[in-house]
Amino acid sequence: MRHRTCMLLLALVGCDPNAFGPQPAVTDTGSSPSASALPRLDDPAVSTLDGGVSKRPDAGLDAGLPAPSPLPMDRSLHPDSIVPRDLAGLVLDARWVHRDVVGTTSTPLFAEDAVAKAREATEGGWRITLTSSGRMELAVEARAQPLPPGTRLLGRQQSLGWVLVWPREDRYRVVPAGAARAMLNESRIDVSPAAKVELEIEGEGERLGFPTQTATIKTPVGAVALELATVNETGPAGTSLCRMLVELAGATPNPTMCTHDEVPLRATYRWILPEGEERGVTFEVTAVERRTDLDWRAFRMPPPNAKLVRTGLPSTGTFFEQDTLRGFRSGPGASPNPPDPRAPEEGLVAVNRSDRLLYLWLDGVPITTVRPWQERAVGGLQPGRYRVQWRSFLDDFVEQPSEHDLPARIPHGEPPDDESPSAGG
């Protein structure tokens, strides 16, 4: 297993100038001007296999599997040619584990059961279905994720990139290869530049009853330790998931990767910050179920009634109803003294004075996201003292926790001149 994993991961992060070179500047400010030059995956002139694949002469880079092609960005995808039959594969339950989460402040009004229930609603998060033909459906289920519940991310071994489907199934957007990190951590589509990486193959182990091999991929922004499990007779099931997890570490995956029964069950990220401090977050699969009756309709790229959009992403916001947030305390506590004249009458206003998407955590529970240079009002919270903290989703930014008496404005970043205490007024 060690030799096979080593070879696969060398292919995963190896340099392939024919497959990856200078990336088009695909961002949310508009479609890439070079998008029309991308290979047309679903062009009728291209031979197809399970929905479309380029059959190049050098396609057999990985045990005869065809080399994948980028999904087109400049037009709607043609209807998927997936064969209408039940599929075999795996269903994974997965979650993100955040480190150094700080709990509540000391107050007799703290409602432990209500806060614990809210925290539980933000755990878990993803149900990932992988087929033995290399298809993936990633369904967001929990709150406090980068994408709202009901959002789906579709991928396949033969394609570079993914199809992001809105919760109502009425819209979809193509997410190009290299944009997974920006999509999940910054809520925007932006292709990251290719980066040189280092690969270390580490010890063998076991997770969820499957033998595993750990490999660490180091990049300029940090590192990810991937635990790859050998799950016999699953084919290239883990390909799309593995590509995404590698991209989150700032690495550019090679097209031939994570095939031959290799499925990632854990990815431990470690970020290197400018001041030398280390942060990190962990993706882990908590359950694996083999299935032979997967509905082929769930894997159609795109869904039949969805329309292509080229900007925006499904929006999140405040993760809880006001009644739930009100239950964080058994009763009202003391209000700020003296009160802030700019504070809301109830709850808080989260103010993000930075160029990154941030989550506001309250008493150890993520309650809302705030986009760069914007603010969001959160009602329902009773007066009293709370412990708050700003974090990014991937925890490459984690602010020191602080205590605030609500109602209040909770800012992150330096205030503009007209808000500073010395500005007058």
Phi, psi and omega per residue, in radians:
M1 nan -0.651 -3.103
R2 -1.068 -0.750 -3.115
H3 -1.147 -0.754 -3.110
R4 -1.137 -0.769 3.135
T5 -1.092 -0.702 3.120
C6 -1.050 -0.807 -3.128
M7 -1.137 -0.713 -3.119
L8 -1.133 -0.728 -3.102
L9 -1.327 -0.503 2.999
L10 -1.093 -0.685 3.043
A11 -1.170 -0.621 -3.101
L12 -1.035 -0.829 -3.039
V13 -1.918 0.100 -3.116
G14 -1.228 2.816 3.136
C15 -1.484 2.208 3.097
D16 -2.292 1.594 -3.028
P17 -1.085 -0.411 3.121
N18 -1.306 -0.450 -3.080
A19 -1.732 -0.619 -3.131
F20 -2.321 2.199 3.040
G21 -2.412 -2.549 3.051
P22 -1.042 2.243 -3.060
Q23 -1.530 2.501 3.052
P24 -1.132 2.600 -3.095
A25 -1.426 1.328 -3.136
V26 -1.528 2.018 -3.115
T27 -2.437 3.045 3.110
D28 -1.352 0.003 3.077
T29 -1.465 -0.057 3.116
G30 2.649 2.874 3.138
S31 -1.209 2.624 3.127
S32 -1.143 2.331 3.102
P33 -1.145 -0.334 3.130
S34 -1.721 0.190 -3.080
A35 -1.067 -0.602 -3.084
S36 -1.195 -0.245 3.127
A37 -1.491 -0.125 -3.134
L38 -1.201 2.584 3.090
P39 -0.990 2.446 -3.073
R40 -1.612 1.693 -3.048
L41 -1.019 -0.753 -3.017
D42 -1.785 0.424 3.068
D43 -1.222 2.330 3.134
P44 -1.014 -0.386 -3.136
A45 -1.323 -0.213 -3.138
V46 -1.635 2.328 3.087
S47 -1.054 2.539 -3.073
T48 -2.105 2.613 3.047
L49 -2.573 1.961 3.138
D50 0.968 0.771 3.016
G51 1.927 -0.024 3.050
G52 2.112 2.188 3.095
V53 -2.791 2.439 3.095
S54 -1.312 2.238 -3.123
K55 -1.828 1.356 -3.120
R56 -1.473 2.770 3.113
P57 -1.049 -0.526 -3.129
D58 -1.674 0.387 -3.026
A59 -1.177 -0.453 -3.038
G60 -1.405 0.953 -3.130
L61 -1.396 -0.342 -3.065
D62 -2.435 1.513 3.086
A63 0.961 0.673 3.052
G64 1.488 -0.026 3.112
L65 -1.229 2.386 3.119
P66 -1.093 2.591 3.104
A67 -1.282 2.374 -3.105
P68 -1.314 2.800 3.127
S69 -2.151 2.639 3.095
P70 -1.151 2.499 2.998
L71 -1.186 2.420 3.140
P72 -1.173 2.491 -3.101
M73 -1.846 -0.253 -2.914
D74 -1.698 -0.013 -3.084
R75 -2.800 2.945 3.118
S76 -1.177 2.537 3.061
L77 -1.287 2.521 3.038
H78 -1.213 2.768 3.091
P79 -0.942 2.455 -3.100
D80 -1.197 2.437 3.139
S81 -1.733 0.444 3.121
I82 -1.031 2.443 -3.116
V83 -1.254 2.244 -3.102
P84 -1.340 1.524 3.108
R85 -2.718 2.785 3.066
D86 -1.073 2.543 -3.088
L87 -2.046 2.661 3.061
A88 -1.734 2.623 3.109
G89 2.947 -2.634 -3.045
L90 -2.257 2.573 2.976
V91 -2.039 2.131 -3.100
L92 -1.941 2.327 2.899
D93 -1.699 2.239 -3.034
A94 -2.375 2.760 3.130
R95 -2.566 2.864 3.027
W96 -1.888 2.287 -3.109
V97 -1.925 2.028 3.135
H98 -1.629 2.454 -3.071
R99 -1.690 2.741 3.035
D100 0.946 0.733 3.080
V101 -1.343 2.227 -3.088
V102 -1.670 2.328 -3.101
G103 -1.441 -2.628 -3.004
T104 -1.453 2.887 2.978
T105 -1.375 2.890 -3.126
S106 -1.408 1.939 3.105
T107 -2.668 2.383 3.127
P108 -1.174 -0.249 -3.124
L109 -1.544 -0.018 -3.136
F110 -1.117 2.183 -3.129
A111 -1.708 1.599 -2.991
E112 -1.047 -0.785 -3.087
D113 -1.111 -0.733 -3.117
A114 -1.168 -0.719 3.123
V115 -1.173 -0.714 3.121
A116 -1.095 -0.683 3.122
K117 -1.147 -0.708 3.104
A118 -1.148 -0.723 3.119
R119 -1.081 -0.705 3.131
E120 -1.083 -0.586 -3.133
A121 -1.202 -0.302 3.141
T122 -1.709 -0.104 -3.124
E123 -1.565 3.066 -3.013
G124 1.277 -2.173 2.967
G125 2.104 -0.941 -3.005
W126 -2.127 2.386 2.917
R127 -2.025 2.100 -3.010
I128 -2.037 2.135 3.122
T129 -1.919 2.204 -3.080
L130 -2.120 2.289 3.128
T131 -1.793 2.722 -3.126
S132 -1.190 -0.219 3.052
S133 -1.564 0.050 3.058
G134 1.656 0.286 3.091
R135 -1.590 2.660 3.108
M136 -2.379 2.401 2.910
E137 -2.191 2.032 3.093
L138 -1.863 1.986 -3.109
A139 -1.888 2.199 3.089
V140 -1.433 2.193 -3.072
E141 -2.051 -0.590 -3.044
A142 -1.662 2.921 3.036
R143 -1.376 3.044 3.054
A144 1.070 0.535 3.036
Q145 -1.795 2.879 3.129
P146 -1.103 -0.392 3.117
L147 -2.180 2.581 -3.039
P148 -1.244 2.744 3.081
P149 -0.953 2.446 -3.097
G150 1.700 -0.277 3.068
T151 -1.238 2.483 3.116
R152 -2.214 2.518 3.051
L153 -2.074 2.132 -3.077
L154 -1.940 2.429 3.102
G155 -2.559 2.935 3.074
R156 -2.671 2.667 -3.078
Q157 -1.013 -0.576 -3.043
Q158 -1.396 -0.101 -3.032
S159 -2.151 2.451 2.985
L160 -1.634 2.156 -3.050
G161 1.840 -3.114 -3.058
W162 -2.448 2.918 3.008
V163 -1.975 2.089 3.129
L164 -1.680 2.181 -3.048
V165 -1.977 2.256 3.128
W166 -1.158 2.710 -3.080
P167 -0.967 -0.596 -3.138
R168 -1.467 0.022 3.105
E169 1.115 0.325 -3.106
D170 -1.731 -0.207 -3.124
R171 -2.430 2.678 3.003
Y172 -2.550 2.755 3.093
R173 -2.392 2.449 3.067
V174 -1.419 2.203 3.083
V175 -1.814 1.930 -3.066
P176 -1.248 2.761 3.024
A177 -0.996 2.389 -3.111
G178 1.684 -0.082 -3.071
A179 -1.882 0.047 -3.054
A180 -1.108 -0.706 -3.105
R181 -1.133 -0.812 3.132
A182 -1.130 -0.638 -3.135
M183 -1.096 -0.812 -3.046
L184 -1.465 -0.563 -3.044
N185 -1.705 -0.362 -3.050
E186 -2.224 -0.047 3.139
S187 0.993 0.780 3.068
R188 -2.675 2.842 3.108
I189 -1.806 2.017 -3.125
D190 -2.682 2.148 -3.107
V191 -1.348 2.157 3.123
S192 -1.337 2.537 3.098
P193 -1.191 2.635 3.114
A194 -1.113 2.555 -3.105
A195 -2.323 2.554 3.037
K196 -1.258 2.530 -3.079
V197 -2.308 2.797 2.989
E198 -2.053 2.518 -3.097
L199 -2.142 2.280 3.057
E200 -2.204 2.150 3.070
I201 -1.571 2.200 -3.054
E202 -1.981 -2.838 -2.964
G203 -1.232 2.851 3.048
E204 -1.539 2.734 -3.128
G205 -2.769 -2.693 -3.139
E206 -2.621 2.430 3.089
R207 -2.535 2.237 3.122
L208 0.974 0.544 3.091
G209 1.504 0.046 -3.136
F210 -1.937 2.462 3.045
P211 -1.187 2.454 -3.085
T212 -2.273 2.761 3.002
Q213 -2.244 2.298 -3.130
T214 -1.762 2.325 3.062
A215 -2.294 2.344 3.131
T216 -1.856 2.220 3.116
I217 -1.916 2.098 -3.112
K218 -1.819 2.357 -3.137
T219 -2.281 3.021 3.113
P220 -1.069 -0.409 -3.111
V221 -1.685 -0.175 -3.120
G222 2.798 -2.490 -3.104
A223 -2.741 2.735 3.011
V224 -2.319 2.305 3.026
A225 -1.748 1.941 -3.112
L226 -1.679 2.235 2.990
E227 -1.766 1.910 -3.105
L228 -1.785 2.190 -3.120
A229 -1.734 2.491 2.994
T230 -1.545 1.955 3.119
V231 -2.038 1.762 -2.982
N232 -1.038 2.509 3.027
E233 1.150 0.513 3.066
T234 -1.866 -0.099 3.116
G235 1.058 -2.554 -3.107
P236 -1.479 0.689 -3.043
A237 -1.045 -0.647 -3.020
G238 -1.557 0.129 -2.997
T239 -1.046 -0.980 -3.055
S240 -1.122 -0.723 3.122
L241 -1.098 -0.766 -3.115
C242 -1.120 -0.717 3.094
R243 -1.019 -0.761 -3.111
M244 -1.130 -0.779 -3.117
L245 -1.110 -0.627 3.097
V246 -1.192 -0.728 3.125
E247 -1.047 -0.609 -3.116
L248 -1.101 -0.393 3.105
A249 -1.494 0.024 -3.128
G250 1.529 0.237 3.110
A251 -1.771 2.645 3.063
T252 -1.716 1.970 -3.110
P253 -1.190 2.509 2.944
N254 -1.299 2.571 -3.097
P255 -1.037 -0.512 -3.097
T256 -1.703 1.738 -3.006
M257 -2.743 2.677 2.991
C258 0.837 0.879 3.102
T259 -1.965 -3.035 3.061
H260 1.002 1.037 2.985
D261 1.220 0.281 3.108
E262 -1.659 2.167 -3.130
V263 -2.256 2.173 3.105
P264 -1.275 2.219 3.115
L265 -1.903 -0.242 -3.138
R266 -2.761 2.449 3.057
A267 -2.392 1.997 -3.115
T268 -1.832 2.017 -3.070
Y269 -1.732 2.484 3.088
R270 -2.347 2.120 -3.083
W271 -1.788 2.448 3.087
I272 -1.768 2.014 -3.090
L273 -1.661 2.755 -3.075
P274 -0.981 -0.633 -3.105
E275 -1.444 0.156 3.117
G276 1.520 -0.097 3.134
E277 -1.328 2.568 3.119
E278 -1.918 2.406 3.032
R279 -2.226 3.010 3.102
G280 -3.072 2.937 3.123
V281 -2.583 2.761 -3.084
T282 -2.251 2.292 2.952
F283 -1.713 2.262 3.128
E284 -2.511 2.444 3.049
V285 -1.500 2.276 -3.098
T286 -1.805 -0.283 3.141
A287 -2.725 2.534 3.110
V288 -2.272 2.271 3.115
E289 -2.250 2.238 3.039
R290 -1.404 2.439 3.141
R291 -2.405 2.619 3.043
T292 -2.168 0.120 -3.055
D293 -2.189 0.591 -3.115
L294 -1.225 2.339 -3.084
D295 -1.313 2.066 -3.094
W296 -1.060 -0.435 -3.087
R297 -1.100 -0.510 -3.094
A298 -1.199 -0.262 -3.015
F299 -1.882 0.148 -3.125
R300 -1.203 2.259 -3.118
M301 -2.105 1.794 -0.001
P302 -1.577 3.002 2.982
P303 -1.020 2.597 -2.961
P304 -1.086 -0.520 -3.063
N305 -1.829 0.138 -3.102
A306 -1.559 2.494 3.122
K307 -1.844 2.501 -3.139
L308 -1.219 2.347 2.933
V309 -2.145 2.638 -3.064
R310 -1.979 -0.033 3.112
T311 -2.382 2.768 3.027
G312 1.390 2.916 3.074
L313 -2.435 2.774 3.048
P314 -0.976 2.336 -3.004
S315 -1.584 2.556 3.017
T316 -1.763 -2.503 -3.133
G317 2.712 -2.470 3.062
T318 -1.367 2.339 -2.950
F319 -1.540 -0.176 -3.045
F320 -2.344 2.639 3.015
E321 -1.206 2.772 -3.103
Q322 -1.091 -0.619 3.130
D323 -1.097 -0.647 3.102
T324 -1.144 -0.773 3.131
L325 -1.176 -0.600 3.100
R326 -1.088 -0.546 -3.132
G327 -1.289 -0.068 3.088
F328 -1.132 -0.329 3.084
R329 -2.257 2.545 -3.130
S330 -1.338 -0.226 3.122
G331 -3.044 2.975 -3.116
P332 -1.239 2.467 3.046
G333 -1.829 -2.843 -3.110
A334 -1.306 2.425 3.073
S335 -1.447 2.828 3.137
P336 -1.010 2.494 3.123
N337 -2.437 1.937 0.042
P338 -1.360 2.720 3.135
P339 -1.262 2.635 3.059
D340 -1.446 2.098 -3.108
P341 -1.098 -0.323 3.140
R342 -1.664 -0.016 -3.119
A343 -1.286 2.673 3.094
P344 -1.266 2.905 3.091
E345 -1.195 -0.469 -3.104
E346 -2.523 2.560 3.025
G347 1.266 -2.360 -3.079
L348 -2.586 2.858 2.954
V349 -2.114 2.038 3.127
A350 -1.541 2.172 -3.027
V351 -2.058 2.044 -3.112
N352 -1.859 1.767 3.122
R353 -1.741 1.021 3.135
S354 -2.580 3.033 -3.110
D355 -1.725 0.359 3.131
R356 -2.220 2.619 3.024
L357 -1.237 2.306 -3.103
L358 -2.278 2.647 3.007
Y359 -1.783 2.456 2.978
L360 -1.782 2.118 3.089
W361 -1.751 2.447 3.134
L362 -2.333 2.124 -3.077
D363 0.945 0.647 3.101
G364 1.396 0.255 -3.128
V365 -2.217 2.208 3.025
P366 -1.207 2.218 -3.064
I367 -2.003 -0.359 -3.121
T368 -2.869 2.815 2.946
T369 -1.931 2.671 3.067
V370 -2.362 2.168 -3.132
R371 -1.260 2.857 -3.107
P372 -0.987 2.347 3.055
W373 1.035 0.569 3.090
Q374 -2.288 3.041 3.078
E375 -2.401 2.763 -3.110
R376 -2.449 2.270 3.077
A377 -1.484 2.378 3.117
V378 -2.181 1.923 -3.117
G379 -1.660 3.094 3.069
G380 1.655 -0.485 -3.082
L381 -1.220 2.326 -3.134
Q382 -1.348 2.717 3.071
P383 -1.011 2.597 3.113
G384 2.462 -3.058 -3.063
R385 -1.666 2.350 3.129
Y386 -2.325 2.715 3.042
R387 -1.800 2.207 -3.059
V388 -2.152 2.747 3.141
Q389 -2.719 2.427 3.037
W390 -1.699 2.373 3.112
R391 -2.561 2.711 2.912
S392 -1.562 2.880 -3.100
F393 -1.112 -0.760 -3.127
L394 -1.486 0.082 3.077
D395 1.060 0.459 2.965
D396 -1.393 -0.137 2.939
F397 -2.324 2.189 3.090
V398 -2.445 1.978 3.133
E399 -1.455 2.617 3.067
Q400 -1.066 2.396 -3.139
P401 -1.175 2.688 3.098
S402 -2.497 2.821 -3.131
E403 -1.885 2.413 -3.111
H404 -2.380 2.472 3.012
D405 -1.609 2.145 3.138
L406 -1.639 2.645 0.081
P407 -1.248 2.569 -3.100
A408 -2.887 2.842 2.903
R409 -1.617 2.338 -3.124
I410 -2.001 1.710 -3.054
P411 -1.642 2.671 2.896
H412 -2.199 2.260 3.141
G413 1.737 2.960 -3.102
E414 -1.316 2.424 3.136
P415 -1.298 2.636 3.010
P416 -1.176 2.915 -3.064
D417 -0.988 -0.644 -3.075
D418 -1.358 -0.046 3.078
E419 -1.953 -0.120 -3.078
S420 -1.265 2.654 -3.118
P421 -1.008 -0.463 -3.075
S422 -1.584 0.072 -3.069
A423 -1.354 -0.224 -3.124
G424 1.451 3.043 3.133
G425 1.644 nan nan
